[in-house]
Amino acid sequence: HDGTATLESPPNHKCFDSTLSPVLQRRKAAFQNTAASPSSQPVFNISFPPDMLGFLRPAPAAAANPPPAVLPPAALPSPYQSPSKESLVLKSRLPGPLMSIEDFCLQYELEDQVLTKLLQNGYTSTRTLRHIRISELKEMDFKFGEIAELKEAVHVW
C-alpha cells in the first residue's frame, strides 16, 4: 500500500470511516428498505373518450325488447329518393368563393354542355349553386355523368 486513496481503500481519516458516517448509514438503510419492500413502479393513467375504443368492447347481448314496429312502405326511407331531393351543395359544407359560372366551369374543367345548360337556365354565378337540387338538374336534361362531374366540382369548390 503506497498511501494513496482509492475506492477500495479510502483515506485514513475520521470523515471516511464507514462505520461512523451517518450519510452512509442512511443510504444503506434506505437501500435495504427498498430491497425489502415491493418495487414501486410509476403508474400512468390514460383517459380516452368513451367512444374511441368502442370497437374493442363486445357487442351487447340482445335485449328482451320486442322488435320495432314495421313501417309501411310509404314511410320507409328510400335510398333512391334522397338523391333527387338532395341539394347540389350539401348543407354541412360551406360554399366556396363567389365567381361566375363561366369561371367555375373553366376552373373545375367541366364540359361546355354543363356550362351551356346552366346558363340557359339562368344560373350566372356560384352564389346560386346552393339552390340547385339534383332533381332540377335532371329536368334540365343533364346526363348522369354530367351530374357526377358537377357534384365533384362543387365538392372540391
N, C-alpha and C positions, 0 to 999 in steps of 0.2 A: 504494500500500500504506500503510495508516494505522497499522500496528504492532500490530494485534490478531491473535491466533492463531485460525486456522480449521482445518478438516480438510485443506484443500488447502495451507495454509501454516502449519506448526506453529511454535511459538515458537523463536526463535533461541537455543537453549541446548543444551549437550552431551548432556543426557538425551534430547533429542528428535531427535538426529542419527540418521537411519535407517540410515546406513552403519555406525554403531558399535554399535547396540542389539543385545545378544545375544538378548534375548527375541524381537525381530522377526526376527532371522536364523533362530532355531529354528522359529518359526511358518512362515516361508517354506519352510524345508527340509521340514517335516512336510507342508505343503500340496503341495509338489512330489512327495514320496514317495507320497502317497495318490492324486494325479492320475496318476502313472505306473503304480502297481500296480492290478490289477483291484479294483473296488469290493467291499468285504466287507460283504455284507448279513447281517442276523441270520438264523439258522437256527432254525426251530421244528420240534421233533419231537413228534408227537402219537401216543399209543398208544391203540388201540381194542381191545376184547375181540375175540378171533378170530371169534366168530360174529356180531358186529354188522354187518359189511359183507359177509357171505357171499353175499348176493344179487347182488353185483357180480362175483363170480368166475364164470368159465364152468363149465358143468356138466362133471363128469369124464367122460372117454371111457369107453365101455362096456368093462368088464373082460372078459377072456377066460375068466372063470369060468363053469362050467355053470350053467344056471338052477336055482333051488332046487327041491327035490322037491315034487311036488304033494301037498297034504294031502288025505286022504279027506274026503268031505263032512261027516261027523260031527265032525271035528276043526276044521273051518273056523269062525272066529268069525262069528257072525251078528248083524247089527245088530238083528234082530228078537227075539233072545233077551235082550240086555242090559237093555232097559227093564223087563222083568218081574222080573229078578233085582236090579235096581237099588234101592238104598235111597232112601227119600224124602229123607233128609238125606245129602248126599254126604260121604264120609269126608274129603275135602280141606277141608271147611268146618267151622267151629266152630258149635255150636248157639247160638241166640240166648238171650235171658233166659227164666227159668222163669216160666210163667204158666199159668193154667187154659186148657183147650181152649175154653171159652166166650169168655174174654178174647181168645185168639188169633184165633178166627174173627171176633169183633167188630172187633178192631184191623185185621185184614187183609181185611175186607169179604168174607168167604166166605159162601156161601149157607147158609140154615138146614138144607138137606138134608145138607150136608157135616158140619155140627155134629152133627146127629141121628145120622148113620151112625157118626161117630167115638165118640160117647157110647154108642150101642147096642153097640159092640164093645169097650167098656171103656177107651177112651183118655180120661183125665181131665186130663192136663197135657202141656205141651210136652216134658217130660222123656222121654216115651215116643215122640215123633215119630221119633227117630233109629233106632228099631227096626222101623218100618213099611217094608215093601217094596211096590213098585208092584204086584206080582202080588197081594199081600194086599188092596190097595185094590180091585182088580178082583173079588176074591172077596167083598168087602163090597158089591158092586153099585154102585160108583162109576162114573159116566159119564166118558167121555174128557175132556169139558170140565171136570168137577169135579176130575179128577186134575190137569189142567193148571193150574187155579186154585190147587189145594192146593200143587202143586210151586212155583208162582210165589211164593205166600205164604211157604213155607218158605225159598225162595231169598232173599227180602227180609229175612226174620226173622234 
